């Protein structure tokens, strides 16, 4: 995953829990998921005002 091994991922998770707290992590994950879904949907069906062909 992004060139990171399991020890690095574990350290990142521990730091995230220390900084944000265990109750805030699910909210952050949910917000990140919604954002990524929005980007993915926009890439599949771009809106009319962002059409570079005009």
N, C-alpha and C positions, 0 to 999 in steps of 0.2 A: 504494500500500500504506500505509494508515493516514495518508494525507496527507504521506508522506515521499517525497522525490525520490531519485534514484539516488545523488547525492553524500552525502546523509545516511545512506542505507543502507550505503554503503561505509565511512563513518566509524564507524558502529556495529560493523560486522564487524571492522574493524581494531582497535578498542578491545577487542572480545571476544577476539580472538586474543592481544592483548597481556596481558590480564588472566588468561585461563584457559589459554592455550597451545594450540597446534594439535592436540595429542593429546587434549585434554579436550573439544573442541568436538563431535565426533561423539557422545560419551557424553551430553552435555547435550541435543543434538538428539533423540537416541533417547528420553531420559527425558521430554522435552517432548511428543514425539509420543504416547508411551504415556499420558501424563496427559490430553492432549486427546481421544484415543480413548475413554478411560474416561468423561470428561465427556459426550462425544457419545452414548455408549451409554446412560448413565444418563438423559439427556434423552429418549431414544427409549423406553426401558422403565424407568420409575421403580420402585424396589423397593416392597414392600408397606408397610414401616414409615414411608415418607415420604409416604403418601397423605393429602392434606389433607381429603378428603371425609368421613372418619370422625369 
